[in-house]
Each structure stands twice: as C-alpha cells, then as structure tokens.
C-alpha cells in the first residue's frame, strides 16, 4: 500500500467515525454527506495522478456485455466529468458537472452540446427526459427545465430551494432527491411538492412497482399505495441504491455493498470480489437480465449470480473512478467522475 493510499484510508476511517457521531445538520449550517464525498473524490484524484499515465476518456461504451470497451466521447470536452446518462428513443443525453448537457443519436460516437451557454458553469447533478422535455437538477440553482429539447432553459414555476442529488421517473411522477428530502412533480418538472423528510436523498430505484431511496442514514421504501415512506435500513450513509431484478442493493459507505430480497428483513454482504480498493464504495449498479454491472472507484465489475461474486472487467484505464452507468439500446455506457 502506498503512503498516499494509507493517508487516504486514514481519511476515510476518520470521516466515518465523525459522521456517525454527528446529527443531521441544516443545509445552511455546515457540510452534509455530499460535501464529504466530494472531499474524498478530491483526495483520490490526487492519488491517481501518481498512478497510471493513461489519460482516460470521458465516456466508455461496451456492446458485448463488458467484454470489450471503447471510448465514446467525441464532441465532449476532455476535462468534463459525467453526472447523469439517460436514453429517450434513439437519443442519449448526458449531463456533466460543469460543461452542460450533450446529446447523441442512434448510438453514434458524435455528441452535440445543447444550449450550454445558459448552463455554463452550473454544477449539474442529474437529468431526466420525457419526449422533448428535459429536466436537470443542479447543486446551487435548483431545477431547470427545457420544453424544446434543450434549445432554451427556464426555471420551473415552483422551484426547489435545495441542492438536487437525484431524479427518478415512474409513470407520471418525477421524484427529486434533495438535501431537504423528497419532492415530487406531476407535470414534467413545472411544479414540485415536498412529500417526505428533511434528510439528504442520494438515489432511487424501483423493483416490482415499489420505490426505494438511498439516504444519508439508510434506506427508505415507499409502500405499494404510494402513501408512506418507511425506513428499512438504518445506521450507514448510502451513496446510491439499485436492483438486479431480484435484490435491492444498498451502496453504503460504512458496510460496503449490501443486498436484500425481503425489504430489509435481512441484509447480506454482496462485496465478494470487489477488492480494488477495499475502503471505497460502489457508485452505481445496473443490470441486463442476470448480468449485473457496478461502477466503482476503480473500474467496473460484473456479476452473473446476483452479486454473490464479482470480477473486474478488462479494457478500461487503470485507476479511474466511474460514477455513472446506464444500460441503453446501444450498449452499456459508463462515465468517469474524476481523473
């Protein structure tokens, strides 16, 4: 283990001890989980500079279930980092942290910027698409919407005065995970209503019609009547949450990757084989039938047995953190978060 990695391991352990000893803070009174994550990313970024000299691409694509990968970033600035990937019809949209939103059609490696002059300098965290309506969530400007495919952008009639961390669309609803709980829109982002909590929400997933949310202190589940959110896991901060069609996966920071198939009555360790590095967490998890893919701080892993075992996929640059992962009609698309 290098001296830098020892320092970083000490940093993570110190953060976890401090985090669990603190109560939830108001968004205006000090940093929350997300700012701690950003600090961790910055530290890891410094460490990576001492590793592989290969300059990673912004996006990679695989058309053979992860056996081979190729750069898929033509037209996107080389210093960009991705925050979201969404497909709608024959178009794929990607949001970046500070370089706006880009679109590619028919799976071609040819990305075009939307009206990014209006988005210039915005820290975009997530994107949702419905027909020609685009909705983006930002760190400091709340939500912006476009009704013309990204040619122009406006603020919604009722915005959210809190950092937006994640979107989730189900039927006619768009849910927004924020630093001030869960919000819902029934009109493609025009208006938003607060529906639950005052804690930080970092991700959503849905299985068998039930919605689950990752929070700064565990996992929430929305009952089948869509009327009440309840906790099914507590104690650890989650970065995100996903599913493989059978299990729900909690991407915790304290206990690494966990899974449940009975709504939290029993949680199982699902970390076997994910060893590089052992003190980081899973960023995102997606599946195609029995093939499960997880984006990690270093590389992308695959499991074919519901997370019982994982193996690292070849063909990607070493020491690269992947934060975004999406299954599309044109292959698996993965974007990097730091370089």
C-alpha positions in Angstrom: 0.0 0.0 0.0 1.5 3.4 -1.0 1.9 6.2 1.5 -0.8 8.2 -0.3 -3.3 5.4 -0.1 -2.5 4.9 3.6 -3.3 8.6 4.2 -6.5 8.3 2.2 -7.6 5.1 4.2 -7.0 7.1 7.4 -9.1 10.0 6.0 -12.0 7.6 5.2 -11.9 6.0 8.6 -11.8 9.4 10.3 -14.7 10.6 8.2 -16.8 7.6 9.1 -16.2 7.9 12.8 -17.1 11.6 12.7 -20.1 11.1 10.5 -21.8 8.5 12.7 -21.2 10.7 15.8 -23.0 13.7 14.3 -26.6 14.5 14.0 -28.2 15.7 10.7 -27.4 19.3 10.0 -29.4 22.0 8.3 -28.2 22.7 4.8 -27.1 26.2 5.8 -25.2 25.1 8.9 -22.3 23.0 7.7 -21.4 20.3 5.2 -23.5 17.2 4.7 -22.6 13.8 3.3 -22.2 15.0 -0.3 -19.5 17.5 0.6 -17.7 14.8 2.4 -17.9 12.6 -0.7 -16.5 15.5 -2.8 -13.6 15.8 -0.4 -12.9 12.1 -0.7 -13.0 12.4 -4.5 -10.5 15.3 -4.4 -8.1 13.2 -2.3 -8.5 10.2 -4.6 -7.9 12.4 -7.6 -4.5 13.4 -6.1 -3.6 9.8 -5.6 -4.5 8.8 -9.1 -2.0 11.3 -10.5 0.7 9.1 -9.1 -0.7 6.0 -10.9 -1.3 5.2 -14.5 -0.3 7.8 -17.0 -3.0 6.8 -19.4 -5.5 9.6 -19.9 -9.0 8.3 -19.5 -11.8 9.1 -21.9 -14.9 10.9 -20.5 -17.2 8.0 -21.6 -16.8 4.4 -22.5 -19.2 2.0 -24.2 -19.4 -1.8 -24.4 -21.6 -3.6 -26.9 -20.7 -7.1 -25.7 -21.8 -7.1 -22.0 -18.5 -5.7 -20.8 -16.1 -7.9 -22.7 -14.6 -5.0 -24.6 -14.8 -1.2 -24.2 -14.2 1.7 -26.4 -14.1 5.5 -26.0 -17.4 7.1 -26.6 -16.9 10.8 -26.0 -16.4 12.5 -29.4 -17.5 16.1 -29.0 -17.4 16.3 -25.2 -14.6 18.4 -23.6 -11.7 16.2 -22.4 -11.8 17.7 -18.9 -15.5 17.0 -18.4 -16.9 14.6 -15.9 -20.3 13.0 -16.1 -23.2 13.2 -13.6 -26.0 11.5 -15.5 -27.0 9.4 -18.5 -30.5 9.0 -19.9 -31.8 7.5 -23.1 -35.1 8.5 -24.8 -36.0 6.9 -28.1 -32.9 7.0 -30.3 -31.2 9.7 -28.4 -28.9 9.5 -25.4 -28.4 12.5 -23.2 -25.5 13.0 -20.7 -25.2 15.7 -18.1 -21.8 16.9 -16.9 -20.7 18.6 -13.7 -19.7 21.9 -15.3 -19.9 21.6 -19.1 -23.6 21.4 -19.7 -25.7 18.7 -21.4 -24.8 16.7 -24.6 -26.9 14.5 -26.9 -26.0 11.7 -29.4 -28.4 9.9 -31.8 -28.6 6.3 -33.0 -25.7 5.2 -30.8 -23.1 7.2 -32.8 -20.0 8.5 -31.2 -20.8 12.1 -32.1 -22.0 14.2 -29.2 -23.6 17.7 -29.7 -24.0 20.3 -27.0 -27.4 21.6 -26.2 -27.8 25.3 -25.4 -24.9 25.2 -22.9 -24.4 28.9 -22.8 -27.3 29.1 -20.4 -25.9 26.1 -18.5 -22.3 27.3 -18.4 -20.7 26.9 -15.0 -23.6 25.1 -13.5 -22.8 22.0 -11.3 -25.4 19.6 -12.8 -26.1 16.5 -10.7 -28.8 14.7 -12.6 -31.0 14.7 -15.7 -34.4 13.3 -16.6 -36.0 13.1 -20.1 -39.6 12.9 -21.3 -40.2 13.4 -25.0 -38.7 16.9 -25.8 -38.9 17.9 -22.2 -35.6 17.9 -20.3 -35.2 18.4 -16.6 -31.9 18.9 -14.9 -31.1 19.1 -11.2 -28.2 21.3 -10.0 -26.2 21.9 -6.9 -27.0 25.6 -6.4 -29.7 26.6 -8.9 -32.3 24.1 -8.1 -34.1 22.7 -11.2 -34.1 23.9 -14.8 -36.4 22.7 -17.5 -36.4 22.7 -21.3 -39.6 22.2 -23.4 -37.8 22.3 -26.7 -35.2 19.6 -26.5 -32.6 21.8 -24.8 -32.7 24.8 -27.1 -33.8 27.0 -24.2 -33.9 26.6 -20.5 -36.2 28.1 -17.8 -36.8 27.8 -14.1 -39.9 25.9 -13.1 -43.0 27.7 -11.8 -42.2 26.3 -8.4 -38.5 25.5 -7.8 -36.8 23.6 -5.1 -34.6 25.7 -2.9 -32.1 22.9 -2.1 -29.3 21.0 -3.8 -30.7 18.4 -6.1 -29.0 15.0 -5.9 -31.0 12.5 -7.9 -34.1 12.1 -10.1 -36.4 9.1 -10.6 -39.3 8.8 -13.0 -42.2 6.4 -12.5 -45.3 6.7 -14.7 -46.5 10.3 -14.4 -44.3 11.2 -11.4 -40.8 12.6 -11.3 -39.2 12.3 -7.8 -36.3 14.5 -6.8 -33.9 13.6 -4.1 -32.6 16.7 -2.4 -30.7 17.9 0.7 -34.2 18.7 2.1 -36.0 15.4 1.5 -38.0 14.0 -1.4 -40.0 16.2 -3.8 -42.5 15.1 -6.5 -43.6 16.6 -9.8 -46.7 15.5 -11.7 -46.2 18.0 -14.6 -42.8 17.2 -16.1 -40.9 19.4 -13.6 -43.1 22.6 -13.8 -44.1 22.4 -10.2 -42.8 20.5 -7.2 -44.2 19.5 -3.9 -42.4 18.2 -0.8 -43.5 14.7 0.0 -41.1 13.4 2.7 -38.4 14.2 5.2 -35.7 16.8 5.7 -32.7 14.4 5.2 -30.4 14.1 2.2 -31.6 11.8 -0.5 -28.9 10.5 -2.9 -30.6 7.9 -5.2 -33.7 5.9 -6.1 -34.5 2.6 -7.6 -37.7 0.6 -8.2 -38.5 -3.1 -8.1 -41.9 -4.8 -8.6 -43.6 -1.4 -8.5 -42.0 -0.4 -5.2 -39.7 2.7 -4.9 -36.6 2.7 -2.7 -34.5 5.7 -1.8 -30.9 6.0 -0.6 -30.4 8.5 2.2 -27.6 9.9 4.3 -28.6 7.5 7.1 -30.0 4.4 5.4 -32.8 3.1 3.0 -36.4 4.3 2.6 -39.2 2.3 1.0 -42.5 3.7 -0.4 -45.4 1.4 0.2 -47.4 -0.1 -2.6 -50.2 2.5 -2.1 -47.6 5.3 -2.6 -48.7 7.0 0.6 -46.0 6.4 3.2 -42.2 6.2 3.2 -40.7 4.0 5.9 -37.1 3.0 6.8 -35.9 -0.5 6.1 -32.2 0.1 6.9 -30.5 2.5 9.3 -27.1 3.4 10.5 -25.0 3.8 7.4 -24.8 6.5 4.8 -25.7 5.4 1.3 -24.2 6.8 -1.9 -26.9 5.2 -4.1 -29.3 2.3 -4.4 -30.0 -0.2 -7.2 -31.5 -3.6 -8.1 -30.8 -6.6 -10.2 -34.5 -7.6 -10.8 -34.4 -9.8 -7.6 -32.4 -8.0 -4.9 -32.2 -4.4 -3.7 -28.6 -3.3 -3.4 -27.6 -0.7 -0.8 -24.4 1.1 -1.8 -23.3 2.0 1.7 -20.1 3.8 2.8 -19.8 2.0 6.2 -20.7 -1.6 5.3 -19.8 -1.5 1.6 -22.3 -3.3 -0.8 -25.4 -4.9 0.8 -28.4 -6.6 -0.7 -31.9 -7.7 0.4 -34.8 -9.6 -1.2 -37.3 -9.2 1.6 -37.5 -5.4 2.0 -34.8 -5.1 4.7 -35.7 -8.0 7.0 -32.3 -9.5 6.1 -29.3 -7.7 4.5 -26.5 -9.8 3.0 -22.9 -8.8 2.2 -22.5 -8.5 -1.6 -18.9 -7.3 -1.7 -17.1 -10.5 -2.6 -14.6 -9.9 -5.4 -14.8 -6.1 -5.2 -11.4 -5.5 -3.7 -9.8 -2.5 -5.6 -9.7 -0.6 -3.3 -11.4 -2.1 -0.3 -12.3 1.1 1.5 -14.2 2.8 -1.2 -17.9 2.3 -2.2 -20.0 1.3 -5.2 -21.1 4.3 -7.2 -23.9 2.8 -9.4 -25.4 -0.6 -10.2 -27.4 -1.7 -13.3 -28.4 -5.0 -14.8 -29.3 -6.7 -18.1 -31.2 -9.9 -17.1 -28.8 -11.9 -15.0 -25.7 -9.7 -15.9 -25.1 -7.1 -13.2 -22.6 -4.3 -13.6 -21.3 -2.0 -10.8 -19.4 1.3 -11.3 -16.6 1.5 -8.8 -13.9 4.0 -7.6 -11.5 1.9 -9.7 -13.1 0.2 -12.8 -16.3 -1.6 -13.5 -17.2 -5.0 -12.1 -19.6 -7.7 -13.3 -21.6 -10.4 -11.5 -23.7 -13.2 -13.1 -25.0 -14.7 -9.8 -27.0 -11.9 -8.0 -23.9 -10.3 -6.5 -22.5 -13.5 -4.9 -19.2 -12.9 -6.7 -17.8 -10.1 -8.8 -14.9 -9.8 -11.2 -13.3 -6.7 -12.6 -13.8 -6.1 -16.3 -10.8 -5.6 -18.6 -10.3 -3.0 -21.3 -10.7 0.1 -19.1 -8.0 2.5 -17.9 -6.5 1.7 -14.6 -7.1 4.0 -11.5 -10.2 5.6 -13.0 -13.3 6.3 -10.9 -16.6 5.5 -12.7 -19.6 7.3 -11.3 -22.3 6.9 -14.0 -23.6 3.7 -15.6 -26.5 3.2 -17.9 -27.9 0.3 -19.9 -29.0 1.5 -23.3 -30.2 0.0 -26.6 -26.8 0.8 -28.0 -24.7 -0.9 -25.2 -23.5 -0.2 -21.7 -22.4 3.4 -21.2 -20.1 4.4 -18.3 -18.9 7.8 -17.4 -16.0 8.9 -15.2 -16.3 11.2 -12.2 -12.7 12.1 -11.6 -9.4 11.8 -13.5 
